Amino acid sequence: MPFVKDSRGGIADHRKEVMEIMSRGGGVGTNGSTLRPKAALAKEVGGKSSGAVSWLNDISNLTNLVEQGGSRRGAQMIMLADWHPDIIEFIISKMQNPRVLKWLTENSKDEIVREQANRKLKFTPLSRIEKEMYESVLENKNSPENVADYAREILISGGKLEVQQPEFLNGANISVTLTKEFMQAVKDDGPFDLRFPDLENYTKEQKADYDLKWHEIGDVREWEAMGYPIKVYRTVRARDIWDLICFCATYSAEPGIFFIDNANEMTNARAYGQKVVATNPCGEQPLAPYSVCNLAAINLANFVDKKSGAILFERLQESVRLTVRMQDNVIDDTPYFLEANRHQALGERRVGLGIMGLHDLLIWARKRYGSKESLETINAVFKCIAESAYRASIDLAKEKGSFPFLEDPAKFINTGYMKNMSESIRQDILKYGIRNSHLLTIAPTGSTGTMVGVSTGLEPYFSFSYFRSGRLGKFFEVNAKIVEEWLELNPGYSRQTLPDYFVSAMALTPEEHADTQCAIQRWIDSSISKTVNAPRGFTVRQVQKIYERLYDGGAKGGTVYVDGSRDSQVLTLSNDEESNWAQMDLVRDFGINVKEKQPEEKKTVLRGDRQDRNIGVEVGDICPICLEGVVEEIGGCNTCTNCNAQLKCGL
């Protein structure tokens, strides 16, 4: 969607369009950075604004009201810029862990962070009945130790800390758009201005220009460069905001992080006068206003000789060419409810060819995911995909003509992305044009990858075996499809002696995850949906270093997911392993007394109550990726509560 026009009518129009798109099966991305901050003057009604975050929550609520295609809830991504005066409220607004909020109220170096965290909390004192109940638990010598400790803690505090408005913004995934200016201030430990157009002091002419143009610009830096006055609401220490973003991302998996300047420097949309505004709900498609993502994926497991390990590049090239032609045809056969969507889709003819089965390909090629050798293979494979896709689009341009928005091919071949493309392709675009403005993306493929039986998107396998409980209460081991196939073709190995390229997501270092994403991003003209898995005990400071590694490596966004960072995630991959709670981040960062022996009821082998539960991508299913977590609807996307895989995201 375009930036939201900063008026009641503009918000209403935006809301209506979001509702119509979701009702027809589309996921929607909204950037609310053009909405005036809280308490800013609204002269026409003689009042003050309730702020950008309150209006974005209203848009988020549509997810819970609209069923996509009449069958399931919609999905949204909602974003706000790092320079927006309401950014702190936005970051904290979706935090649902009262202990984290309490920690922020007592430890944050920023007074507004402390204030916002405090507003999100409420204290509910114990009733007389509750007090007597907890006292009786303590007096009962047969009470389990962990239950007695909990009762003692509640009695000492005199009540419970709870979260105000727990449903706030829960209809969307949320992300902060981070600028190069902000990231440089973080590196320099410098100040950073939270600012917005100075509406209170605009002349009549300036206000008219604001109403007409601001929602088309959407960037306070660009607006200031155009000569319009800007008001600095606060100057903050950039690292305090960075700490807050990464702190909340670590303990609640949100907000997401989107490096918007990286995205705009590399997008081909710059060649035809457009820019990235927001992403789709999963984040792999940075889109211009009203852009439509048209996605497909090829299974890389089919393009490797399983006996020799050789990559079948010619077969891969041919499949890419056929898929690009198919996707280009889909553009013309798709019904568009909004005329703006139709105009944009037909004008830029954007497609997103992605992959699944990357880890399968690497295993058959005898390369350990994340290793130097695997990165060399990945570079060769994705170079082949990128060049084949662009050559296919050039051939389509010869046959059917270039995308209508292409007016100056010389500008197109000099975008940030195209400068990395081979000179022969760049020269052919000058000569023949190109059919599609964008061609490549990496979507999660949670549903389709699982259906085919390969690793999803570019993710490594979360596990190659898991335990399920049978009807007689006994556990039995189930192997991933690739394990059985490997053992059949390689009888010299056993399940216990698989080679090291059968490496699981949690066995990889976070740096290996991040470096793989950055290596692939070089060849992707859109973006990538990827989770960097980090182990228990991974601190907020370490999470920050991974995000900074992604930024420096040219990534356009990313998600770092720390195992056990949600309250519901005390998990094990075997039927008898004890998890050591002393490793949890809460101990190190909060100083909270957590029992080292994990409570029995929290063990997560597939218990008897799960033995008949479906493995799938719907809410309540067992996650088909890690085969451990339960699928829940989070931000409009069906997401695993264990490995954080986004399985159905409104696409």
C-alpha positions in Angstrom: 0.0 0.0 0.0 1.1 3.6 -0.4 2.0 5.7 2.6 -1.2 6.7 4.6 -2.5 10.1 3.8 -2.4 12.1 7.0 -6.1 13.0 7.3 -9.3 11.4 8.5 -10.4 10.9 5.0 -7.0 9.5 3.9 -7.0 7.0 6.8 -10.5 5.9 6.0 -9.7 5.4 2.3 -6.5 3.4 3.2 -8.6 1.3 5.7 -11.2 0.6 3.0 -8.6 -0.5 0.5 -6.8 -2.8 3.0 -10.1 -4.4 3.8 -11.0 -5.0 0.2 -7.5 -6.5 -0.6 -7.6 -8.9 2.4 -11.1 -10.0 1.6 -9.9 -11.2 -1.7 -7.0 -13.2 -0.4 -4.2 -10.6 -0.4 -1.7 -9.9 2.4 -1.1 -6.2 2.9 1.9 -4.0 4.0 1.3 -0.5 5.5 3.9 2.1 6.4 2.3 4.6 8.9 5.3 7.0 9.0 3.3 9.8 7.3 0.7 9.9 10.2 1.3 12.9 12.5 2.6 12.0 16.0 0.7 11.9 19.3 -0.5 15.3 20.5 0.3 17.1 17.2 -2.1 19.9 16.4 -5.1 19.1 14.2 -6.2 22.6 13.4 -9.2 21.8 11.3 -11.0 20.2 14.3 -9.4 22.3 17.0 -7.8 19.3 18.7 -4.8 17.1 18.9 -3.9 13.8 17.2 -4.2 10.5 19.0 -0.9 9.6 17.2 0.2 7.2 14.5 0.2 4.1 16.6 -3.5 4.4 17.6 -4.5 4.7 13.9 -2.2 1.8 13.0 -3.9 -0.4 15.6 -7.2 0.5 14.0 -5.9 -0.8 10.7 -4.4 -3.9 12.4 -7.8 -4.8 13.8 -9.1 -5.4 10.3 -7.1 -8.6 10.2 -9.4 -10.1 12.9 -12.5 -8.9 11.0 -11.9 -9.9 7.4 -11.6 -13.4 6.2 -9.3 -13.9 3.2 -11.2 -15.3 0.3 -14.1 -16.1 2.7 -12.0 -18.9 4.4 -9.3 -17.5 6.7 -8.1 -14.4 8.4 -6.1 -11.8 6.5 -2.4 -11.0 7.1 -0.7 -7.6 7.5 2.7 -6.0 7.9 2.7 -2.6 9.6 5.8 -0.5 9.7 7.0 2.8 11.2 10.2 4.7 10.5 13.0 5.1 13.0 12.8 8.9 12.9 9.0 9.0 13.7 8.4 10.7 17.1 6.0 7.8 18.1 8.6 5.1 17.4 9.1 4.2 21.1 5.4 3.7 21.7 5.2 1.6 18.5 8.0 -0.7 19.6 6.7 -1.3 23.1 3.0 -1.4 22.0 3.0 -5.1 21.1 5.1 -6.4 24.0 3.0 -9.0 25.9 5.5 -10.1 28.6 4.9 -8.2 31.8 8.3 -9.2 33.2 10.1 -7.7 30.2 8.0 -4.5 30.5 8.8 -4.3 34.2 12.5 -4.7 33.5 12.3 -1.8 31.0 10.6 0.4 33.6 13.4 -0.1 36.0 16.5 -0.4 33.7 16.0 1.6 30.4 18.3 4.6 30.1 15.6 6.5 28.2 12.8 8.1 30.2 10.2 7.8 27.5 10.9 4.1 27.2 10.4 3.7 31.0 7.2 5.8 30.7 5.7 3.8 27.8 6.6 0.5 29.4 4.9 1.6 32.6 1.8 2.6 30.7 1.6 -0.9 29.2 1.6 -2.5 32.6 -1.1 -2.9 35.2 -1.0 -4.4 38.7 -3.9 -6.5 39.8 -4.0 -7.0 43.6 -5.0 -10.4 45.0 -8.5 -10.8 46.2 -9.2 -12.3 49.7 -10.1 -15.6 48.1 -6.9 -15.7 46.0 -4.7 -14.8 49.0 -6.2 -17.6 51.0 -5.8 -20.0 48.1 -2.0 -19.2 47.7 -1.5 -19.4 51.4 -3.0 -22.9 51.5 -0.7 -24.0 48.7 2.3 -22.9 50.8 1.0 -24.6 53.9 0.5 -27.9 52.0 3.7 -29.8 52.4 2.8 -31.9 49.4 2.7 -29.0 47.0 5.3 -29.3 44.2 8.3 -27.1 44.7 7.7 -25.0 41.6 4.1 -24.4 42.5 5.0 -23.4 46.0 7.7 -21.0 44.7 5.1 -19.4 42.4 2.6 -19.0 45.2 5.3 -17.5 47.5 6.2 -15.0 44.7 2.6 -14.0 44.2 2.0 -13.5 47.9 5.2 -11.4 48.4 4.2 -9.1 45.5 0.6 -9.0 46.6 -0.8 -9.5 43.1 0.0 -10.0 39.5 1.6 -7.8 36.9 -0.5 -7.9 33.7 -0.4 -6.2 30.3 -2.7 -3.4 29.4 -4.5 -3.9 26.0 -3.1 -7.3 25.3 -4.8 -7.4 21.8 -3.1 -4.1 20.7 -1.7 -4.5 17.2 -2.1 -8.2 17.3 -3.6 -8.3 13.8 -0.3 -7.6 12.2 3.4 -8.3 12.1 5.2 -5.1 13.0 8.6 -3.8 11.8 10.7 -0.7 12.2 12.2 0.7 9.0 15.8 1.5 9.8 17.8 4.2 7.9 21.5 4.4 7.2 21.5 7.6 9.3 20.2 5.7 12.3 22.6 2.7 11.9 25.5 5.1 11.6 24.5 6.9 14.8 24.3 3.5 16.5 27.9 2.7 15.4 29.1 6.1 16.4 27.1 6.0 19.7 25.7 9.4 18.6 22.5 11.3 18.9 19.5 10.8 16.6 16.6 13.2 16.1 12.9 12.0 16.3 11.2 14.5 13.9 8.2 15.2 11.7 7.0 18.0 9.4 6.5 21.2 11.5 2.7 21.4 10.9 2.1 24.0 13.6 4.2 26.6 11.9 3.4 25.9 8.2 2.1 28.7 6.1 -1.1 28.2 4.2 0.8 27.3 1.1 3.1 24.9 2.9 0.1 23.1 4.5 -1.5 22.8 1.1 1.7 21.2 -0.2 1.8 18.9 2.8 -1.8 17.7 2.2 -1.0 17.1 -1.5 2.5 15.7 -1.5 3.6 14.4 2.0 2.0 11.0 1.6 3.8 10.6 -1.7 7.2 11.4 -0.2 6.9 9.7 3.2 10.5 10.4 4.2 11.3 13.3 6.5 14.8 13.5 5.2 13.6 14.0 1.6 10.8 16.4 2.8 13.4 18.6 4.5 15.6 18.5 1.5 12.7 19.9 -0.5 12.8 23.0 1.7 9.9 22.3 4.1 10.4 23.0 7.9 10.9 20.0 10.2 10.3 19.9 13.9 12.6 17.9 16.1 10.4 16.4 18.9 13.2 14.7 20.8 16.9 13.9 20.4 17.7 10.5 21.7 20.8 8.4 22.0 20.6 6.1 19.0 21.9 3.1 21.0 19.1 3.4 23.5 16.5 3.0 20.7 18.6 0.2 19.2 18.8 -1.5 22.6 15.0 -1.3 22.8 14.4 -2.7 19.4 16.7 -5.7 19.9 15.5 -6.2 23.4 11.8 -6.5 22.4 12.8 -8.5 19.3 14.7 -11.0 21.4 12.0 -11.6 24.0 8.8 -11.3 21.9 10.1 -11.8 18.3 8.9 -8.3 17.4 9.4 -5.7 16.0 11.0 -7.0 12.9 13.8 -5.1 11.3 13.7 -3.7 7.8 16.7 -1.8 6.4 14.7 0.5 4.1 17.7 2.4 2.7 19.4 -0.9 1.7 16.2 -1.9 0.0 15.8 1.4 -1.9 19.5 1.5 -3.0 19.1 -2.0 -4.6 15.5 -1.9 -6.0 15.0 -1.7 -9.7 11.9 0.5 -9.1 14.2 3.5 -8.8 14.7 3.3 -12.6 11.1 4.2 -13.2 10.7 6.9 -10.5 9.3 4.7 -7.6 10.6 3.5 -4.3 10.0 0.9 -1.6 7.3 1.9 0.9 6.8 -1.4 2.9 6.9 -5.1 2.5 4.4 -7.9 2.3 3.5 -9.7 5.6 6.4 -12.2 5.4 9.0 -9.5 4.4 10.4 -11.0 1.3 8.8 -8.5 -1.1 9.8 -4.8 -0.6 7.1 -3.0 -2.6 6.3 0.3 -4.1 2.8 1.8 -3.6 0.1 -0.6 -4.8 2.7 -3.1 -6.1 1.6 -6.8 -6.2 3.8 -9.8 -5.4 3.3 -12.7 -7.8 5.3 -15.6 -6.3 6.4 -19.1 -7.3 9.2 -21.4 -6.2 11.3 -24.2 -7.8 12.5 -27.2 -5.8 16.3 -27.2 -5.8 16.4 -30.8 -4.6 15.6 -31.8 -8.2 18.7 -30.1 -9.6 21.5 -32.2 -8.2 22.8 -35.6 -9.1 22.2 -37.6 -5.9 25.0 -40.1 -6.7 27.8 -37.7 -7.8 26.7 -34.5 -6.1 27.0 -32.5 -9.3 24.7 -29.5 -9.7 22.5 -29.9 -12.8 22.8 -26.3 -14.1 21.3 -26.8 -17.5 18.2 -28.4 -16.1 18.0 -25.5 -13.6 18.3 -22.9 -16.3 15.5 -24.4 -18.3 13.2 -24.7 -15.3 13.8 -21.0 -14.4 13.0 -20.0 -18.0 9.7 -21.9 -18.0 8.7 -20.6 -14.6 9.4 -16.9 -15.5 7.2 -17.3 -18.6 4.5 -18.9 -16.4 4.6 -16.1 -13.9 4.5 -13.5 -16.6 1.3 -15.1 -17.9 -0.2 -15.1 -14.4 0.1 -11.3 -14.3 -2.4 -11.0 -17.2 -4.7 -13.7 -15.9 -5.0 -12.3 -12.3 -8.2 -10.3 -11.4 -7.5 -7.0 -9.7 -10.2 -5.4 -7.6 -8.4 -2.1 -7.1 -7.6 -0.2 -10.3 -4.4 1.0 -8.7 -3.2 -2.6 -8.2 -4.0 -3.5 -11.8 -2.2 -0.4 -13.1 0.9 -1.1 -11.0 0.9 -4.9 -11.7 0.6 -4.5 -15.4 2.9 -1.5 -15.5 5.9 -3.0 -13.7 5.1 -6.7 -14.3 6.9 -7.7 -11.1 7.3 -11.4 -10.3 9.1 -13.2 -7.5 10.7 -16.5 -8.4 11.9 -18.3 -5.3 13.2 -21.7 -4.1 12.7 -24.5 -1.7 14.9 -27.5 -1.0 18.2 -25.5 -0.7 19.4 -27.7 2.2 18.5 -30.8 0.3 20.6 -29.7 -2.6 23.5 -28.9 -0.3 23.3 -32.4 1.4 23.3 -34.2 -2.0 26.2 -32.0 -3.1 28.0 -33.0 0.1 28.3 -29.5 1.5 27.6 -28.5 5.1 25.0 -25.6 5.2 26.8 -22.4 6.3 30.3 -23.6 5.5 32.7 -21.7 3.2 32.2 -24.5 0.6 28.5 -24.3 0.8 28.6 -20.5 0.2 30.6 -21.1 -2.9 28.0 -23.6 -4.2 25.2 -21.2 -3.2 26.8 -18.4 -5.1 27.0 -20.5 -8.2 23.4 -21.8 -7.9 21.9 -18.4 -7.3 24.0 -16.7 -10.0 22.6 -19.3 -12.4 19.0 -18.6 -11.2 19.4 -14.8 -11.4 21.0 -14.7 -14.8 18.6 -17.3 -16.3 15.6 -15.4 -15.0 16.9 -12.1 -16.4 17.7 -13.7 -19.8 14.3 -15.3 -19.9 12.7 -11.9 -19.3 14.8 -10.3 -22.0 13.6 -13.1 -24.4 10.0 -12.3 -23.4 10.6 -8.6 -24.1 11.7 -9.5 -27.6 8.5 -11.5 -28.0 6.0 -9.3 -26.1 7.6 -6.0 -25.3 9.1 -4.5 -22.2 7.2 -3.7 -19.0 5.3 -0.4 -19.7 7.0 1.6 -16.9 10.4 1.1 -18.5 11.1 4.4 -20.3 14.9 4.6 -19.9 16.8 1.3 -20.1 20.0 3.1 -19.3 18.6 4.0 -15.8 17.5 0.4 -15.3 20.9 -1.2 -15.9 22.4 1.2 -13.4 20.3 0.4 -10.4 22.1 -0.9 -7.4 21.1 -4.5 -8.2 21.8 -4.4 -11.9 25.3 -3.1 -11.4 26.2 -6.6 -10.1 24.7 -8.3 -13.2 26.9 -9.5 -16.0 27.7 -6.9 -18.7 26.2 -9.1 -21.5 22.8 -9.0 -19.7 23.0 -5.3 -19.1 23.8 -4.6 -22.8 21.0 -6.9 -24.0 18.5 -4.9 -21.8 19.7 -1.7 -23.5 19.2 -3.4 -26.9 16.0 -5.4 -26.4 14.5 -4.2 -23.1 13.2 -6.5 -20.4 9.7 -7.9 -19.7 9.7 -7.8 -15.9 11.0 -5.1 -13.5 11.8 -7.6 -10.7 12.2 -11.3 -11.0 13.5 -12.9 -7.8 12.6 -13.4 -4.1 12.9 -16.0 -1.3 9.5 -16.7 0.3 9.1 -19.1 3.3 7.3 -21.8 1.2 6.2 -23.3 4.5 3.1 -25.0 3.1 4.4 -26.1 -0.3 7.9 -27.1 0.9 6.3 -29.3 3.5 3.9 -30.8 1.0 6.7 -31.7 -1.3 8.8 -33.1 1.5 11.9 -30.8 1.3 13.5 -28.0 3.4 11.4 -24.8 3.1 12.6 -21.6 1.5 16.3 -21.2 2.1 16.0 -22.6 5.7 18.1 -25.6 6.9 16.2 -28.5 8.4 15.2 -27.9 12.0 15.7 -31.5 12.8 16.2 -34.8 10.9 14.4 -36.9 13.4 11.8 -36.5 16.0 9.9 -38.6 18.5 6.1 -39.3 18.4 4.1 -41.1 21.0 2.2 -44.1 19.9 -1.3 -45.2 21.0 0.3 -47.4 23.7 2.2 -44.5 25.2 5.6 -45.6 23.7 7.8 -43.2 21.8 9.1 -44.1 18.4 11.5 -42.2 16.2 10.6 -40.8 12.8 13.2 -39.7 10.2 13.0 -36.9 7.7 12.4 -38.1 4.1 15.9 -37.1 3.0 17.5 -39.3 5.7 15.7 -42.4 4.5 16.6 -41.7 0.9 20.2 -41.0 1.8 20.6 -44.2 3.7 19.0 -46.2 0.8 21.6 -44.7 -1.6 24.5 -44.8 0.8 24.3 -48.1 2.8 27.7 -47.4 4.4 26.0 -44.9 6.7 23.5 -45.4 9.5 21.1 -43.0 11.3 23.8 -42.5 14.0 26.7 -41.9 11.6 25.2 -39.4 9.1 27.9 -37.1 7.7 28.2 -33.5 9.0 26.2 -31.9 6.2 23.2 -33.3 7.9 23.4 -30.2 10.2 20.2 -28.9 11.8 19.2 -25.2 12.2 20.0 -25.1 15.9 23.4 -26.7 15.3 24.5 -23.9 13.0 25.9 -20.7 14.5 23.8 -17.6 14.1 26.7 -16.2 12.0 26.4 -19.1 9.6 22.7 -18.4 9.2 23.3 -14.7 8.6 26.2 -15.2 6.1 24.1 -17.6 4.1 21.3 -15.0 3.9 23.7 -12.3 2.8 25.3 -14.5 0.2 22.0 -15.2 -1.4 20.8 -11.6 -1.2 23.4 -10.5 -3.7 21.5 -12.3 -6.4 17.9 -11.5 -5.3 16.4 -8.3 -6.6 13.6 -8.3 -4.0 14.3 -9.7 -0.5 14.4 -12.8 1.6 12.3 -14.3 4.4 14.7 -15.9 6.8 15.0 -16.7 10.5 18.4 -16.7 12.1 18.1 -19.3 14.8 20.1 -18.6 18.0 20.6 -20.9 21.0 19.4 -20.4 24.5 21.5 -18.0 26.4 22.1 -15.8 23.4 22.0 -12.3 24.8 20.5 -9.1 23.5 24.0 -7.8 22.8 24.7 -10.9 20.7 21.4 -10.5 18.8 22.4 -6.9 18.0 25.7 -8.1 16.5 23.8 -10.5 14.2 21.5 -7.7 13.0 24.5 -5.5 12.4 26.2 -8.3 10.5 23.1 -8.6 8.3 23.0 -4.9 7.7 26.7 -4.7 6.8 26.3 -7.8 4.6 23.6 -6.0 2.5 20.5 -7.7 3.8 17.3 -5.8 3.5 15.8 -7.2 6.7 16.0 -10.1 9.1 14.7 -12.0 12.1 16.8 -13.4 14.9 14.9 -15.9 16.9 16.4 -17.0 20.3 15.4 -20.4 21.4 13.3 -20.3 24.5 12.7 -16.5 24.3 8.9 -17.0 24.5 7.3 -18.2 27.7 5.8 -21.2 26.0 9.0 -22.4 24.5 10.8 -24.8 26.7 11.4 -27.5 24.2 13.5 -30.7 23.5 14.1 -32.7 20.3 14.4 -36.0 22.1 12.1 -38.0 24.4 14.3 -37.9 27.5 16.4 -34.7 27.4 16.2 -32.3 30.3 16.4 -28.6 29.4 18.5 -26.5 31.7 16.5 -23.4 32.5 19.6 -21.7 34.0 20.7 -21.0 30.3 17.6 -18.9 29.6 18.2 -15.2 28.8 15.8 -14.2 31.5 18.3 -15.3 34.1 21.2 -13.3 32.7 19.2 -10.2 31.6 16.5 -10.0 34.2 18.0 -11.7 37.3 14.8 -13.7 37.7 14.9 -16.8 39.9 14.2 -19.6 37.5 14.3 -23.3 38.6 17.0 -25.3 36.9 14.9 -28.4 36.7 12.3 -28.0 34.1 8.7 -28.6 35.2 7.4 -31.9 34.0 4.4 -30.4 32.3 6.5 -28.3 30.1 8.5 -31.1 28.4 7.7 -31.1 24.7 8.1 -34.5 23.3 4.9 -35.3 21.5 2.9 -36.4 24.5 -0.2 -38.6 24.5 -2.4 -35.4 24.1 -0.6 -34.8 20.8 -0.5 -38.3 19.3 -3.6 -37.7 17.2 -2.9 -34.1 16.4 -2.4 -33.2 12.7 1.0 -32.2 11.4 0.3 -29.3 9.2 0.1 -25.5 8.8 -3.2 -24.7 10.3 -3.7 -23.2 13.8 -3.4 -26.0 16.4 -1.4 -28.3 14.2 2.1 -29.6 15.0 4.6 -27.6 13.0 5.7 -29.5 9.9 9.1 -27.9 9.9 10.5 -28.6 13.4 7.9 -31.1 14.4 7.9 -29.8 17.9 6.0 -26.5 18.1 2.3 -25.8 17.8 1.0 -23.5 15.1 -0.5 -20.3 16.3 -1.8 -17.2 14.5 0.6 -14.4 15.2 0.2 -11.1 13.4 -2.1 -12.7 10.8 0.4 -15.4 9.9 0.2 -19.0 11.0 3.5 -19.3 12.9 5.3 -22.0 14.8 5.8 -21.3 18.5 9.0 -23.2 18.5 11.1 -22.5 15.4 9.2 -19.3 14.4 8.6 -20.6 10.9 5.9 -18.6 9.1 3.7 -21.3 7.5 0.8 -19.4 6.1 1.2 -15.7 5.6 -1.8 -14.4 3.6 -0.2 -15.1 0.3 
